[in-house]
């Protein structure tokens, strides 16, 4: 059942393996799994490679970055848990042209029950790209999520916020709200506003039962984090 994939570029390395990980998103009302987020995990010579470093090493080579993302996404879709929504990340810095934006919009449109999750970035170019992604992908009928909302690197702005279906609250913001009444009030009011607009609100980074109680108090609809690590699913694929 465990397979592997070779030939992924990482700086000067010749071979590394892709592991596909699925983290559950839990519906707090029912306690059931609402969706999974598909993530990539890289290894070389039995050592883990941080995904962010793998992808950042390819920012100077958009063609290779695009090829890697296609390979990862196809693996995540191939091995996805059956019959449940799947969240897949997209880096706006990867979408450097209208051609690529159209490609990913069409790619997500063709997938069943898949949400495009735009990851955070402090880059001004990422914000510009994200607006274009939303504009095109929305016309394709793609379901959206915005990652790490309210963080210092968030892409939260009026144009994007009005289009998204799902809001994922940054873990650090959640932790700060637990020790600061003013930040808690801001966060609770923000969550209430999102809910009033019909958006799904997911709290990331839930690691303890105490944090789960805070999430319930703040009235988020769904949670995600290592508290549910027993429900994580791992797959590996081999392609010659």
C-alpha positions in Angstrom: 0.0 0.0 0.0 3.0 2.3 0.6 4.4 3.6 -2.6 7.0 6.2 -3.5 7.7 8.9 -6.1 11.2 9.9 -7.2 12.8 12.6 -9.3 11.7 15.8 -7.4 14.2 18.7 -7.8 15.5 20.2 -4.5 18.5 22.5 -5.0 21.3 20.2 -6.1 19.7 16.9 -5.0 18.9 14.3 -7.7 16.2 12.3 -5.9 13.7 12.7 -3.1 10.5 11.1 -2.2 7.0 12.6 -1.9 4.8 11.6 1.0 1.2 12.7 0.8 -0.5 13.6 4.1 -4.2 14.3 4.8 -5.1 16.2 7.9 -8.7 16.1 9.0 -10.9 19.2 9.4 -13.5 18.4 12.1 -17.1 19.8 12.3 -17.5 20.9 15.9 -21.3 20.5 15.7 -21.2 16.9 14.8 -17.7 15.8 15.7 -17.4 14.2 12.2 -14.7 14.8 9.6 -15.9 17.6 7.3 -12.9 17.6 5.0 -9.2 16.8 4.7 -6.3 19.1 3.8 -3.9 17.5 1.4 -0.2 18.2 2.2 3.1 17.3 0.7 6.0 15.8 2.7 9.5 15.3 1.2 12.3 13.0 2.1 15.8 12.3 0.9 18.1 9.6 2.2 15.5 8.9 5.0 15.6 12.6 6.2 12.7 15.0 6.0 12.9 18.0 3.8 10.8 21.0 5.0 8.1 21.5 2.3 8.5 25.3 2.4 12.2 25.0 1.6 11.6 22.7 -1.2 9.1 25.0 -2.8 11.0 28.2 -2.1 14.1 26.7 -3.7 12.1 26.6 -6.9 10.7 30.1 -6.9 13.6 31.2 -9.2 12.6 28.4 -11.6 8.8 28.8 -12.3 8.7 26.0 -14.9 10.1 23.4 -12.4 7.9 24.8 -9.6 4.8 24.4 -11.8 5.8 20.8 -12.8 6.3 19.9 -9.1 3.0 21.3 -8.1 1.2 19.4 -10.8 2.8 16.2 -9.7 2.0 16.8 -6.1 -1.6 17.8 -6.8 -2.2 14.7 -8.9 -0.8 12.5 -6.1 -3.0 14.2 -3.5 -6.1 13.7 -5.7 -5.2 10.1 -6.6 -4.9 9.0 -3.0 -7.5 11.2 -1.5 -10.0 9.8 1.1 -13.1 8.9 -0.8 -16.4 10.7 -0.6 -15.2 13.8 1.4 -14.1 17.4 0.5 -10.4 17.9 -0.1 -8.5 21.2 0.5 -5.5 21.7 -1.7 -3.0 24.6 -1.3 -2.0 27.0 -4.1 0.9 29.4 -3.7 0.0 32.7 -5.5 3.7 33.3 -6.3 3.6 30.2 -8.5 0.9 31.7 -10.7 3.1 34.1 -12.6 1.1 34.3 -15.8 -2.5 34.3 -17.0 -1.8 30.9 -18.7 -0.9 29.4 -15.3 -3.9 31.0 -13.6 -6.2 29.6 -16.3 -4.5 26.2 -16.0 -5.1 26.0 -12.2 -8.6 27.3 -12.4 -9.5 24.7 -15.0 -7.7 22.0 -13.0 -9.7 22.7 -9.8 -12.9 23.0 -11.8 -12.5 19.5 -13.0 -12.0 18.0 -9.5 -15.0 16.7 -7.5 -15.5 18.3 -4.1 -12.1 20.1 -3.9 -11.4 23.5 -2.4 -8.6 25.8 -3.6 -6.8 27.1 -0.5 -4.7 30.2 -1.2 -1.7 30.2 1.2 -0.4 33.2 3.0 2.4 35.4 1.7 3.8 38.9 2.7 4.7 39.6 -0.9 2.8 42.4 -2.7 3.1 40.4 -5.9 1.3 37.5 -4.1 -1.6 39.7 -3.3 -1.8 40.9 -7.0 -1.6 37.3 -8.2 -4.2 36.2 -5.7 -6.7 38.8 -6.9 -6.3 37.5 -10.5 -6.6 33.9 -9.3 -9.9 34.6 -7.6 -11.2 36.6 -10.5 -10.6 33.9 -13.0 -11.2 30.8 -10.8 -14.5 32.3 -9.5 -15.8 32.4 -13.0 -14.9 28.7 -13.3 -17.0 28.0 -10.2 -14.1 27.0 -8.0 -14.7 26.8 -4.2 -12.2 29.0 -2.2 -10.5 29.1 1.1 -8.1 31.7 2.4 -5.3 30.5 4.7 -3.9 32.1 7.9 -6.4 34.9 8.0 -5.5 37.8 10.4 -1.8 36.8 10.5 0.9 39.3 9.6 1.4 37.5 6.3 -2.3 37.1 5.5 -3.7 38.0 2.0 -6.9 39.3 3.7 -8.3 42.2 1.7 -11.8 43.3 0.6 -11.6 41.9 -2.9 -10.5 38.4 -1.8 -12.6 38.2 1.4 -15.8 38.9 -0.5 -15.2 36.0 -2.8 -14.0 33.2 -0.5 -16.2 30.4 0.9 -14.0 29.4 3.8 -11.8 31.3 6.3 -9.0 29.6 8.1 -7.8 31.4 11.3 -4.1 31.6 11.9 -2.9 29.5 14.8 -0.8 32.3 16.4 -3.7 34.7 16.4 -5.8 32.1 18.1 -3.1 31.6 20.8 -2.7 35.3 21.4 -6.5 35.8 21.8 -6.4 33.3 24.8 -4.1 35.7 26.8 -5.4 39.1 25.6 -9.0 40.2 26.1 -8.8 42.9 23.4 -7.5 40.4 20.8 -10.1 37.9 21.9 -12.8 40.4 21.3 -11.5 41.2 17.9 -11.3 37.6 16.9 -14.7 36.7 18.3 -16.3 39.6 16.4 -14.5 38.7 13.2 -15.7 35.1 13.5 -19.3 36.3 14.0 -19.0 38.5 11.0 -17.7 35.6 8.8 -20.6 33.4 10.0 -23.2 36.1 9.3 -21.8 36.2 5.7 -22.3 32.5 5.4 -18.6 31.6 5.4 -17.2 28.4 7.0 -14.7 29.2 9.7 -11.8 26.8 10.4 -9.5 27.2 13.4 -6.0 25.8 12.6 -3.4 24.5 15.0 -5.6 22.8 17.7 -3.2 20.7 19.7 -4.9 20.3 23.1 -8.3 19.7 24.6 -8.0 23.2 26.3 -7.6 24.8 22.9 -10.6 22.9 21.6 -12.7 24.4 24.4 -11.5 27.9 23.4 -12.4 27.2 19.8 -15.9 26.2 20.9 -16.2 29.4 23.0 -15.2 31.5 20.0 -17.9 29.7 17.9 -15.7 28.6 15.0 -17.5 26.0 12.9 -14.6 23.6 12.3 -11.1 22.8 13.7 -7.9 21.3 12.4 -4.7 20.3 14.1 -2.5 17.7 15.8 -5.1 17.0 18.5 -6.6 14.8 15.7 -3.3 13.2 14.6 -4.7 9.7 15.1 -7.0 10.5 12.1 -4.2 11.6 9.8 -3.8 9.6 6.7 -0.5 9.0 4.9 0.1 7.8 1.3 3.2 7.4 -0.8 3.4 6.8 -4.6 6.0 5.4 -6.9 6.3 6.5 -10.5 9.4 5.3 -12.5 
